[in-house]
Amino acid sequence: MSPESTGQNEHYLTVYRRGFRTWRGNRPFWAGLFTILGGLPIAYFPYANMHLGNMTIAMSTTAGAGSLIIGILLITLGFTMWFHHIVRVFAGVAAILLALISIPVANIGGFIIGFLFALLGGALSISWAPAEERSVPASEGPEAQVSRDGAPGTPERRQEPHDTAEAPRRPMLFETAAEADGGRHRAG
């Protein structure tokens, strides 16, 4: 074995874990998981029977079909967040609306458990944003890793000439009153 041959000695679980971590990082994973976990109790509780000794307690309501539809839609929205994350904002808004509708329809939103999970999943889906891809400019690639004397090593950093010793002022979209001095720099 040579040090250049990486990955051959890795355990298959490590490879799967890294692949899952990469997959999970490119989509609103936790939003989908919480939305799915919110849909399960909303769909389950209206059809569940609880046995206490010889007595059976049925939690079914007249709106059992509505609870089942809301639960299945929440589970579907959770999978949509995972596998079609382009529509994450729509799925998040729909999950929040279905969670709110589940309060009067589905046993107080699956006894508040399903309501809270679906609400959290919808909020996470709306707020999730994809990470910016890191791109290496062509001038900073491996070929540009040459120092001033021509030997490989640290790259040479180019300095931009400035009229003052201070760094140039970056334009900002919104400036606070302390920063909005009209381009004048204070001395001292």
DOTOR-638138 format. One record per residue: residue number from 1; residue in three letters; x, y negated, z of N, C-alpha, C, CB in turn. Coordinates in Angstrom, 1 decimal, decimal comma, padded with zeros to 4 digits. Each point is the difference from the previous one (the first is absolute). Glycine has a CB too. Layout:
// DOTOR-638138
{NUM Ala {X Y Z} {X Y Z} {X Y Z} {X Y Z}}
...
//
This chain:
// DOTOR-638138
{1 Met {000,8 001,2 000,0} {-000,8 -001,2 000,0} {000,9 -001,2 000,0} {-001,8 001,2 001,2}}
{2 Ser {001,4 -002,2 -002,0} {000,7 -001,3 000,0} {-000,8 -001,0 000,6} {001,2 000,7 -002,1}}
{3 Pro {-000,6 -001,8 002,6} {-000,8 -001,1 000,6} {-000,9 -000,7 -001,0} {001,9 -000,3 001,6}}
{4 Glu {-001,6 000,4 -002,9} {-000,9 -000,6 -001,0} {-001,3 000,7 -000,2} {002,1 -000,8 -001,1}}
{5 Ser {-002,2 002,0 001,4} {-001,2 000,8 -000,2} {-000,9 -000,1 001,2} {001,2 001,6 -001,5}}
{6 Thr {-002,0 -002,7 001,5} {-000,9 -000,2 001,2} {-001,4 000,6 -000,3} {001,2 -002,1 000,6}}
{7 Gly {-001,9 002,5 000,4} {-001,3 000,5 -000,1} {-000,1 001,5 -000,2} {-000,6 -002,2 -001,0}}
{8 Gln {001,7 002,9 000,7} {-000,1 001,4 -000,2} {-000,2 000,8 001,3} {001,4 -000,3 -002,0}}
{9 Asn {-000,9 -000,3 003,1} {000,0 000,7 001,3} {-001,1 -000,5 000,9} {002,4 000,3 -000,2}}
{10 Glu {-003,3 -001,2 -000,3} {-001,1 -000,5 000,8} {-001,1 001,0 000,1} {000,6 -002,3 -000,7}}
{11 His {-001,2 002,4 001,8} {-001,1 000,9 000,3} {-001,2 -000,5 -000,8} {000,8 000,6 002,3}}
{12 Tyr {-001,7 000,3 -002,8} {-001,1 -000,4 -000,9} {-001,0 -000,9 000,8} {000,3 002,1 -001,3}}
{13 Leu {-000,4 -001,9 002,6} {-000,9 -000,9 000,8} {000,5 -001,4 000,0} {-000,6 001,9 001,4}}
{14 Thr {001,9 -002,1 -001,4} {000,6 -001,3 000,0} {-000,3 -000,7 -001,3} {001,8 000,7 001,6}}
{15 Val {-001,7 000,1 -002,7} {-000,3 -000,6 -001,3} {-001,5 -000,4 -000,1} {001,8 001,5 -001,0}}
{16 Tyr {-002,7 -000,6 001,5} {-001,4 -000,3 -000,1} {-000,3 -001,2 000,9} {-000,5 002,4 -000,4}}
{17 Arg {001,1 -002,5 001,6} {-000,2 -001,1 000,9} {000,4 -001,4 -000,7} {000,3 001,6 002,0}}
{18 Arg {000,8 -001,6 -002,6} {000,5 -001,2 -000,7} {-000,9 -000,3 -001,2} {002,3 000,5 000,7}}
{19 Gly {-002,8 000,5 -001,4} {-000,9 -000,3 -001,1} {-001,4 -000,6 000,5} {001,1 001,8 -001,3}}
{20 Phe {-001,5 -001,2 002,4} {-001,3 -000,5 000,6} {000,2 -001,4 000,6} {-000,6 002,3 000,6}}
{21 Arg {001,8 -002,6 000,0} {000,2 -001,4 000,5} {000,0 -001,0 -001,2} {001,4 001,0 001,9}}
{22 Thr {-000,8 -000,6 -003,0} {000,0 -000,9 -001,2} {-001,4 -000,2 -000,5} {002,3 000,8 -000,6}}
{23 Trp {-003,0 000,3 000,5} {-001,4 -000,1 -000,5} {-000,8 -000,9 001,0} {000,1 002,3 -001,1}}
{24 Arg {000,0 -002,0 002,4} {-000,8 -000,8 001,0} {000,4 -001,5 000,0} {-000,1 002,1 001,4}}
{25 Gly {001,3 -002,4 -001,7} {000,5 -001,4 000,0} {-000,5 -000,8 -001,2} {001,9 000,7 001,3}}
{26 Asn {-002,4 000,0 -002,3} {-000,4 -000,8 -001,3} {-001,5 -000,2 000,0} {001,9 001,0 -001,2}}
{27 Arg {-002,7 -000,8 002,3} {-001,4 -000,1 -000,1} {-000,5 -000,3 001,5} {-000,2 001,6 -002,0}}
{28 Pro {-001,0 -002,0 002,1} {-000,5 -000,3 001,4} {-000,4 001,3 000,7} {-000,9 -002,2 -000,8}}
{29 Phe {001,8 002,9 001,2} {-000,2 001,4 000,6} {-000,8 -000,1 001,2} {002,1 000,8 -000,9}}
{30 Trp {-001,7 -001,6 001,9} {-000,7 -000,1 001,3} {-001,5 -000,5 -000,2} {002,2 -000,4 001,2}}
{31 Ala {-002,4 -000,5 -002,1} {-001,3 -000,5 -000,3} {-000,9 001,1 -000,5} {000,9 -002,2 -000,6}}
{32 Gly {-000,4 003,1 -000,3} {-000,8 001,1 -000,5} {-000,2 001,0 001,1} {000,9 -000,4 -002,3}}
{33 Leu {000,1 000,7 003,1} {-000,2 001,0 001,1} {-001,1 -000,5 001,0} {002,4 000,7 -000,3}}
{34 Phe {-002,3 -002,0 000,7} {-001,0 -000,5 001,0} {-001,4 000,0 -000,6} {001,8 -001,3 001,1}}
{35 Thr {-001,9 001,0 -002,4} {-001,3 000,0 -000,7} {-000,6 001,4 000,0} {000,7 -002,0 -001,4}}
{36 Ile {000,2 003,0 001,1} {-000,5 001,4 -000,1} {-000,4 000,4 001,4} {001,5 000,5 -001,9}}
{37 Leu {-000,7 -000,8 002,9} {-000,3 000,3 001,4} {-001,3 -000,7 000,5} {002,4 000,4 000,4}}
{38 Gly {-002,7 -001,5 -001,0} {-001,3 -000,7 000,4} {-001,2 000,7 -000,7} {001,3 -002,1 000,3}}
{39 Gly {-001,1 002,6 -001,5} {-001,1 000,6 -000,7} {-000,4 001,4 000,6} {000,7 -001,2 -002,0}}
{40 Leu {000,2 001,9 002,6} {-000,3 001,3 000,5} {-001,0 000,0 001,2} {002,3 000,6 -000,7}}
{41 Pro {-002,1 -001,4 001,7} {-001,1 000,0 001,1} {-001,3 -000,6 -000,5} {001,8 -000,1 001,7}}
{42 Ile {-001,8 -000,8 -002,6} {-001,2 -000,6 -000,5} {-000,8 001,1 -000,7} {001,1 -002,3 -000,2}}
{43 Ala {-000,5 003,1 -000,6} {-000,7 001,1 -000,7} {-000,3 001,2 000,8} {001,2 -000,8 -002,0}}
{44 Tyr {-000,4 001,0 003,1} {-000,1 001,3 000,7} {-001,1 -000,1 001,1} {002,4 000,4 -000,4}}
{45 Phe {-002,4 -001,5 001,2} {-000,8 -000,1 001,2} {-001,5 000,2 -000,3} {001,7 -001,5 001,0}}
{46 Pro {-002,3 001,0 -002,1} {-001,5 000,2 -000,2} {-000,3 001,4 -000,2} {-000,1 -002,2 -000,9}}
{47 Tyr {001,0 003,1 000,5} {-000,3 001,4 -000,2} {000,6 000,9 001,0} {000,0 -000,5 -002,4}}
{48 Ala {000,6 000,0 003,5} {000,6 000,8 001,0} {-001,0 000,4 001,1} {002,2 -001,2 -000,5}}
{49 Asn {-002,0 002,4 001,0} {-000,8 000,5 001,1} {001,0 000,2 001,2} {-001,8 001,0 -001,6}}
{50 Met {001,4 -001,4 002,7} {000,8 000,2 001,2} {-000,7 001,0 000,9} {001,0 -002,4 -000,1}}
{51 His {-000,3 003,4 000,6} {-000,5 001,0 000,8} {000,4 -000,2 001,4} {000,0 001,6 -001,9}}
{52 Leu {-001,0 -001,7 002,8} {000,3 -000,1 001,5} {-000,7 001,2 000,6} {000,2 -002,6 -000,1}}
{53 Gly {000,5 003,6 000,3} {-000,5 001,2 000,6} {-001,0 000,7 -001,0} {000,2 -000,9 002,3}}
{54 Asn {-001,5 001,0 -002,0} {-001,0 000,6 -000,9} {-000,8 -001,1 -000,7} {-000,2 001,9 001,5}}
{55 Met {000,6 -003,2 -001,2} {-000,7 -001,1 -000,7} {000,8 -000,6 -001,1} {-001,1 -000,5 002,2}}
{56 Thr {000,4 000,3 -003,3} {000,6 -000,6 -001,2} {-000,4 -001,4 -000,2} {000,1 002,3 -001,1}}
{57 Ile {000,8 -003,2 001,0} {-000,3 -001,4 -000,2} {000,3 -000,4 -001,4} {000,4 -000,6 002,4}}
{58 Ala {-001,4 000,2 -003,2} {000,2 -000,4 -001,4} {000,1 -001,5 000,0} {-001,2 002,0 -000,9}}
{59 Met {002,3 -002,5 000,2} {000,2 -001,5 -000,1} {-000,5 -000,5 -001,4} {001,9 000,2 001,6}}
{60 Ser {-002,7 000,6 -002,2} {-000,5 -000,4 -001,4} {-001,0 -001,2 000,1} {000,4 002,4 -000,8}}
{61 Thr {-000,3 -003,2 -000,1} {-000,9 -001,2 -000,1} {-000,8 000,1 -001,3} {001,6 -001,4 001,4}}
{62 Thr {-002,6 000,5 -001,5} {-000,7 -000,1 -001,3} {000,8 -000,5 -001,1} {-002,1 -000,4 001,3}}
{63 Ala {003,2 -000,2 -001,0} {000,9 -000,6 -001,1} {001,2 000,9 -000,2} {-000,8 -002,3 000,6}}
{64 Gly {000,7 003,6 -000,4} {001,1 001,0 -000,2} {000,6 -000,1 -001,4} {-001,1 001,5 001,7}}
{65 Ala {000,2 -001,6 -002,7} {000,6 -000,1 -001,4} {000,8 -001,2 -000,2} {-002,0 001,3 -000,8}}
{66 Gly {001,5 -002,4 001,4} {000,8 -001,3 -000,1} {001,3 000,1 000,7} {-002,1 -001,2 -000,1}}
{67 Ser {002,2 001,9 001,2} {001,2 000,2 000,7} {001,0 000,8 -000,8} {-001,2 -000,2 002,2}}
{68 Leu {000,7 001,3 -002,8} {000,8 000,8 -000,8} {000,5 -000,7 -001,2} {-001,3 001,9 000,7}}
{69 Ile {000,5 -002,8 -001,4} {000,5 -000,8 -001,1} {001,0 -001,0 000,4} {-002,2 000,3 -001,1}}
{70 Ile {002,0 -000,9 002,2} {001,0 -001,0 000,5} {001,3 000,7 000,3} {-001,8 -001,5 000,9}}
{71 Gly {001,8 002,6 -000,2} {001,2 000,7 000,3} {000,7 000,5 -001,2} {-001,1 000,7 002,1}}
{72 Ile {000,4 -000,1 -003,0} {000,7 000,5 -001,3} {000,6 -001,2 -000,8} {-001,6 002,0 000,0}}
{73 Leu {000,9 -003,1 000,0} {000,5 -001,2 -000,7} {001,3 -000,5 000,7} {-002,3 -000,6 -000,8}}
{74 Leu {002,3 000,6 002,1} {001,2 -000,5 000,7} {001,2 001,0 -000,2} {-001,5 -001,1 001,7}}
{75 Ile {001,2 002,4 -001,7} {001,1 000,9 -000,3} {000,5 -000,1 -001,5} {-001,0 001,6 001,7}}
{76 Thr {000,1 -001,9 -002,6} {000,4 -000,2 -001,4} {000,8 -001,3 -000,1} {-002,1 001,2 -000,8}}
{77 Leu {001,7 -002,3 001,5} {000,8 -001,2 000,0} {001,3 000,2 000,6} {-002,1 -001,3 000,1}}
{78 Gly {002,3 002,1 000,9} {001,3 000,3 000,6} {000,9 000,7 -001,0} {-001,1 000,2 002,2}}
{79 Phe {000,6 000,8 -003,0} {000,8 000,6 -001,0} {000,3 -000,9 -001,2} {-001,0 002,2 000,7}}
{80 Thr {000,0 -003,2 -000,9} {000,3 -001,0 -001,1} {001,1 -000,9 000,4} {-002,4 000,1 -000,6}}
{81 Met {002,5 -000,4 001,9} {001,1 -000,9 000,4} {001,4 000,8 -000,1} {-001,6 -001,1 001,6}}
{82 Trp {001,6 002,4 -001,5} {001,2 000,7 -000,1} {000,4 000,2 -001,5} {-000,6 001,2 002,1}}
{83 Phe {-000,4 -000,8 -002,9} {000,4 000,4 -001,4} {-000,3 -001,0 -001,0} {-000,4 002,3 000,7}}
{84 His {-000,3 -003,3 -000,4} {-000,2 -001,1 -001,0} {000,1 -001,3 000,7} {-001,5 001,5 -001,4}}
{85 His {002,7 -001,8 001,9} {000,1 -001,2 000,9} {-000,1 -001,3 -000,7} {001,5 001,4 001,4}}
{86 Ile {-001,7 -001,4 -002,7} {-000,2 -001,3 -000,7} {-001,3 -000,7 000,5} {001,2 000,9 -002,1}}
{87 Val {-002,2 000,0 002,4} {-001,3 -000,6 000,4} {-000,1 000,0 001,6} {-001,1 000,9 -002,2}}
{88 Arg {002,2 -001,1 002,8} {000,0 000,0 001,5} {-000,8 -001,1 000,6} {002,2 001,0 -000,1}}
{89 Val {-002,3 -002,1 -000,5} {-000,8 -001,1 000,6} {-001,5 000,3 -000,1} {001,8 -001,7 -000,6}}
{90 Phe {-002,2 002,2 -000,5} {-001,4 000,4 -000,2} {-000,3 001,1 001,0} {000,0 -000,6 -002,4}}
{91 Ala {000,8 001,6 002,5} {-000,2 001,2 000,9} {000,0 -000,5 001,5} {001,1 001,5 -001,7}}
{92 Gly {-000,3 -002,5 002,0} {000,0 -000,5 001,4} {-001,3 -000,7 000,3} {002,5 -000,2 -000,1}}
{93 Val {-002,9 -000,7 -000,8} {-001,3 -000,7 000,2} {-001,2 001,0 000,1} {001,0 -002,1 -001,2}}
{94 Ala {-001,0 003,0 000,3} {-001,1 001,0 000,1} {000,1 000,8 001,2} {000,0 000,2 -002,5}}
{95 Ala {001,2 000,2 003,0} {000,1 000,7 001,3} {-000,5 -000,8 001,2} {001,9 001,3 -001,0}}
{96 Ile {-001,6 -002,6 001,0} {-000,5 -000,8 001,1} {-001,5 -000,2 -000,1} {002,1 -001,3 000,0}}
{97 Leu {-002,7 001,1 -001,2} {-001,4 -000,1 -000,1} {-000,7 001,3 000,4} {000,3 -001,6 -001,8}}
{98 Leu {000,2 002,8 001,4} {-000,6 001,2 000,3} {000,1 000,3 001,6} {000,6 000,9 -002,3}}
{99 Ala {000,5 -001,3 002,9} {000,2 000,1 001,4} {-001,1 -000,8 000,7} {002,5 000,4 -000,2}}
{100 Leu {-002,7 -001,6 -000,3} {-001,1 -000,9 000,7} {-001,4 000,6 -000,2} {001,5 -002,0 -000,4}}
{101 Ile {-001,7 002,6 -000,8} {-001,3 000,6 -000,3} {-000,2 001,2 000,9} {000,0 -000,9 -002,4}}
{102 Ser {001,1 001,6 002,7} {-000,2 001,2 000,8} {-000,4 -000,2 001,4} {001,8 001,0 -001,4}}
{103 Ile {-001,8 -002,2 001,9} {-000,4 -000,3 001,4} {-001,5 000,3 000,1} {001,8 -001,7 000,3}}
{104 Pro {-002,7 001,1 -001,1} {-001,4 000,4 000,2} {-000,4 001,3 -000,6} {-000,4 -002,5 000,1}}
{105 Val {001,1 003,0 -001,1} {-000,4 001,2 -000,7} {000,5 001,2 000,6} {-000,1 -001,3 -002,1}}
{106 Ala {001,3 001,4 002,5} {000,7 001,3 000,3} {000,4 000,0 001,5} {000,8 000,2 -002,3}}
{107 Asn {-001,8 000,0 003,2} {000,3 000,1 001,4} {001,0 -000,9 000,6} {-000,5 002,4 -000,3}}
{108 Ile {000,2 -003,7 000,1} {000,9 -001,1 000,5} {001,4 000,2 -000,6} {-001,3 -000,2 002,1}}
{109 Gly {001,4 000,4 -003,4} {001,2 000,1 -000,7} {000,9 001,2 000,4} {-000,1 -002,4 -000,2}}
{110 Gly {-000,6 003,6 000,4} {000,8 001,1 000,4} {000,4 -000,1 001,4} {000,8 000,4 -002,3}}
{111 Phe {-001,7 -000,9 003,2} {000,4 -000,3 001,4} {001,2 -000,9 000,1} {-001,0 002,2 000,7}}
{112 Ile {001,0 -003,3 -001,4} {001,0 -001,0 -000,1} {001,4 000,5 -000,5} {-001,2 -001,1 001,9}}
{113 Ile {001,4 002,3 -001,8} {001,3 000,6 -000,4} {000,2 -000,2 -001,5} {000,0 001,7 001,9}}
{114 Gly {-000,9 -001,2 -002,7} {000,1 -000,1 -001,4} {-000,1 -001,5 -000,5} {-001,1 002,2 -000,2}}
{115 Phe {000,3 -003,0 000,9} {000,0 -001,4 -000,4} {001,3 -000,7 000,2} {-002,4 000,0 000,7}}
{116 Leu {003,1 000,2 000,4} {001,3 -000,6 000,3} {001,0 000,4 -001,0} {-000,6 -000,2 002,4}}
{117 Phe {000,7 001,5 -002,6} {001,0 000,6 -001,0} {-000,2 -000,6 -001,4} {000,2 002,1 001,4}}
{118 Ala {-001,5 -002,1 -001,8} {-000,3 -000,5 -001,4} {000,3 -001,5 -000,1} {-001,7 001,8 -000,3}}
{119 Leu {001,4 -002,5 001,3} {000,3 -001,5 000,0} {001,5 -000,2 000,0} {-002,2 -000,4 001,3}}
{120 Leu {002,9 001,1 -000,5} {001,5 -000,2 000,0} {000,6 000,4 -001,3} {000,0 000,5 002,4}}
{121 Gly {-000,5 000,6 -003,0} {000,5 000,5 -001,3} {-000,3 -001,0 -001,1} {-000,3 002,3 000,7}}
{122 Gly {-000,9 -002,9 -000,7} {-000,3 -001,0 -001,0} {000,8 -001,3 000,1} {-002,3 000,9 000,0}}
{123 Ala {002,6 -001,3 001,3} {000,8 -001,2 000,2} {001,4 000,3 -000,4} {-001,5 -000,7 001,9}}
{124 Leu {002,1 001,9 -001,6} {001,3 000,3 -000,4} {000,2 000,1 -001,5} {000,3 001,2 002,1}}
{125 Ser {-001,4 -000,8 -002,8} {000,1 000,1 -001,5} {000,0 -001,3 -000,6} {-001,2 002,2 000,1}}
{126 Ile {000,4 -003,1 000,4} {000,0 -001,4 -000,5} {001,3 -000,7 000,2} {-002,5 -000,1 000,4}}
{127 Ser {003,1 000,3 000,7} {001,2 -000,7 000,4} {001,3 000,6 -000,6} {-001,2 -000,8 002,1}}
{128 Trp {001,1 002,0 -002,6} {001,2 000,7 -000,5} {000,4 -000,7 -001,3} {-000,6 002,2 001,1}}
{129 Ala {001,9 -002,3 -001,3} {000,6 -000,6 -001,2} {001,2 000,9 -000,4} {-000,8 -002,3 000,5}}
{130 Pro {000,9 002,6 -001,8} {001,2 000,9 -000,4} {001,3 -000,8 000,2} {-001,5 001,2 -001,7}}
{131 Ala {002,5 -000,4 002,0} {001,3 -000,6 000,2} {000,6 -000,5 -001,3} {000,4 001,6 002,0}}
{132 Glu {000,4 -002,6 -001,9} {000,6 -000,5 -001,2} {001,2 000,9 -000,4} {-000,7 -002,4 000,6}}
{133 Glu {000,8 002,7 -001,9} {001,0 000,8 -000,4} {001,3 -000,7 000,0} {-001,6 001,3 -001,4}}
{134 Arg {002,7 -000,7 001,9} {001,3 -000,6 000,0} {000,7 000,3 -001,3} {000,1 000,3 002,5}}
{135 Ser {000,2 -001,3 -003,2} {000,7 000,1 -001,3} {001,4 -000,6 000,2} {-002,2 000,0 -001,3}}
{136 Val {003,2 000,7 000,8} {001,4 -000,4 000,0} {000,2 -000,7 -001,3} {000,8 001,8 001,5}}
{137 Pro {-000,4 -003,1 -001,5} {000,3 -000,7 -001,2} {001,2 000,6 -000,7} {-000,9 -002,1 001,0}}
{138 Ala {000,9 002,0 -002,3} {001,1 000,6 -000,8} {001,4 -000,5 000,4} {-001,6 000,2 -001,9}}
{139 Ser {001,6 -001,4 002,3} {001,4 -000,6 000,4} {000,4 000,5 001,4} {-000,5 -002,0 -001,3}}
{140 Glu {-000,4 002,7 002,0} {000,5 000,5 001,3} {000,0 001,5 000,0} {-001,0 -002,0 001,1}}
{141 Gly {001,0 002,7 -002,2} {000,1 001,4 -000,1} {001,3 000,5 000,4} {-001,7 000,0 -001,8}}
{142 Pro {002,0 001,3 001,6} {001,3 000,6 000,4} {001,1 -000,6 -000,8} {-001,2 002,1 000,6}}
{143 Glu {001,0 -002,5 -001,8} {001,1 -000,6 -000,8} {000,4 -001,3 000,6} {-000,9 001,1 -002,0}}
{144 Ala {000,1 -001,9 002,7} {000,3 -001,3 000,5} {000,7 000,1 001,3} {-001,9 -000,9 -001,3}}
{145 Gln {002,1 002,1 001,9} {000,6 000,1 001,3} {001,5 -000,1 -000,1} {-001,9 001,4 000,7}}
{146 Val {002,4 -002,6 -001,2} {001,4 -000,2 -000,1} {000,4 -001,3 000,7} {000,0 001,2 -002,2}}
{147 Ser {001,0 -001,1 003,0} {000,4 -001,2 000,7} {000,8 -001,0 -000,8} {000,1 001,4 002,1}}
{148 Arg {000,4 -002,5 -001,6} {000,6 -001,0 -000,8} {001,3 000,5 -000,6} {-001,0 -001,7 001,5}}
{149 Asp {001,7 002,6 -000,8} {001,3 000,4 -000,6} {-000,2 001,2 -001,0} {001,1 -000,7 002,1}}
{150 Gly {-002,3 001,0 -002,4} {-000,3 001,1 -001,0} {-000,1 001,4 000,6} {001,2 -001,5 -001,6}}
{151 Ala {-000,9 001,6 002,9} {-000,1 001,3 000,6} {-001,4 000,3 000,4} {002,3 -000,2 000,8}}
{152 Pro {-002,8 001,5 -000,9} {-001,3 000,3 000,5} {-000,2 -000,3 001,5} {-000,2 001,8 -001,8}}
{153 Gly {-000,9 -002,2 002,2} {-000,2 -000,3 001,4} {-001,3 -000,9 000,1} {002,5 000,2 000,5}}
{154 Thr {-002,3 -001,2 000,3} {-001,2 -000,9 000,2} {-000,1 -000,9 -001,2} {000,3 000,0 002,5}}
{155 Pro {-001,5 -000,3 -002,9} {-000,2 -000,9 -001,2} {000,3 -001,4 000,3} {-001,8 001,6 -000,8}}
{156 Glu {002,1 -002,3 -000,2} {000,3 -001,4 000,1} {-001,3 -000,8 000,1} {002,2 000,2 -001,3}}
{157 Arg {-002,3 -001,1 002,3} {-001,2 -000,7 000,1} {000,2 -001,4 -000,6} {-000,6 001,2 002,1}}
{158 Arg {-000,4 -001,6 -003,0} {000,1 -001,3 -000,6} {-000,6 -001,0 000,8} {000,0 001,1 -002,2}}
{159 Gln {000,7 -002,2 002,4} {-000,5 -001,1 000,8} {-000,5 -001,1 -001,0} {001,6 000,5 001,9}}
{160 Glu {-002,8 -000,9 -001,6} {-000,6 -001,1 -000,8} {000,5 -001,3 000,5} {-002,1 001,3 -000,4}}
{161 Pro {002,5 -002,2 -000,5} {000,5 -001,3 000,5} {-001,2 -000,9 000,5} {002,0 000,1 -001,6}}
{162 His {-001,8 -000,8 002,7} {-001,0 -000,8 000,6} {000,6 -001,4 000,3} {-001,2 002,0 001,0}}
{163 Asp {000,4 -003,0 -001,1} {000,5 -001,4 000,3} {000,2 -000,2 001,5} {-001,2 -000,8 -002,0}}
{164 Thr {000,5 001,5 002,8} {000,1 -000,2 001,5} {000,5 001,3 000,6} {-001,8 -001,7 000,0}}
{165 Ala {002,2 001,7 001,2} {000,4 001,2 000,7} {-001,2 000,8 000,5} {002,1 -001,2 000,7}}
{166 Glu {-003,3 000,7 -000,8} {-001,1 000,7 000,5} {-000,5 000,9 -001,2} {-000,6 -001,8 001,6}}
{167 Ala {-000,2 002,8 -001,2} {-000,6 000,9 -001,0} {-001,1 -000,8 -000,7} {000,6 002,1 001,3}}
{168 Pro {-000,8 -001,8 -002,6} {-001,1 -000,7 -000,7} {-001,3 000,3 000,6} {001,3 000,1 -002,1}}
{169 Arg {-002,2 -001,1 002,0} {-001,3 000,1 000,6} {-000,9 000,8 -000,9} {000,3 -002,2 001,2}}
{170 Arg {-001,0 003,3 -000,7} {-000,8 000,8 -000,8} {-001,4 -000,7 000,0} {001,3 002,1 000,6}}
{171 Pro {-002,0 -002,0 -001,8} {-001,3 -000,6 000,0} {-001,0 001,0 000,7} {000,5 -001,2 -002,2}}
{172 Met {-001,4 000,6 003,0} {-000,9 000,8 000,8} {-001,4 -000,4 -000,4} {001,6 000,2 001,9}}
{173 Leu {-002,5 000,8 -001,9} {-001,4 -000,3 -000,3} {-000,7 -000,8 001,0} {000,0 002,1 -001,2}}
{174 Phe {000,2 -001,8 002,5} {-000,6 -000,8 001,1} {001,1 -000,4 000,9} {-002,2 001,3 -000,2}}
{175 Glu {002,3 -002,5 000,5} {001,1 -000,5 000,9} {-000,7 -000,6 001,2} {001,5 -000,5 -001,9}}
{176 Thr {-000,8 000,7 003,1} {-000,5 -000,5 001,2} {000,4 -001,5 000,1} {000,1 002,2 001,1}}
{177 Ala {-000,7 -002,9 -000,2} {000,3 -001,5 000,1} {001,4 -000,2 000,3} {-002,3 -000,4 000,8}}
{178 Ala {003,0 001,3 000,0} {001,4 -000,2 000,3} {000,9 000,2 -001,2} {-000,5 000,8 002,3}}
{179 Glu {000,1 000,1 -003,3} {000,8 000,2 -001,1} {-000,3 -000,9 -001,2} {000,1 002,4 000,7}}
{180 Ala {-001,3 -003,1 -000,7} {-000,4 -000,8 -001,1} {000,6 -001,4 000,2} {-002,2 001,4 -000,3}}
{181 Asp {003,4 -001,5 000,0} {000,7 -001,3 000,2} {000,2 -000,7 -001,4} {001,1 000,8 002,1}}
{182 Gly {-001,7 -000,3 -003,1} {000,1 -000,6 -001,3} {001,4 000,3 -000,7} {-001,6 -001,7 000,8}}
{183 Gly {002,2 002,7 -000,4} {001,3 000,3 -000,6} {001,2 -000,7 000,7} {-001,2 000,3 -002,2}}
{184 Arg {000,9 -001,1 003,2} {001,1 -000,6 000,7} {000,6 000,9 001,0} {-001,0 -002,3 -000,4}}
{185 His {002,3 002,4 000,6} {000,6 000,8 001,0} {000,4 -000,9 001,1} {000,8 001,7 -001,7}}
{186 Arg {-001,0 -001,3 002,9} {000,4 -000,8 001,2} {001,5 000,2 000,2} {-002,3 000,1 001,0}}
{187 Ala {003,0 -001,2 -000,7} {001,4 000,1 000,4} {000,1 000,5 001,4} {000,6 -001,9 -001,6}}
{188 Gly {000,4 002,8 001,8} {000,3 000,5 001,3} {-000,7 001,2 000,3} {000,4 -002,2 000,7}}
//
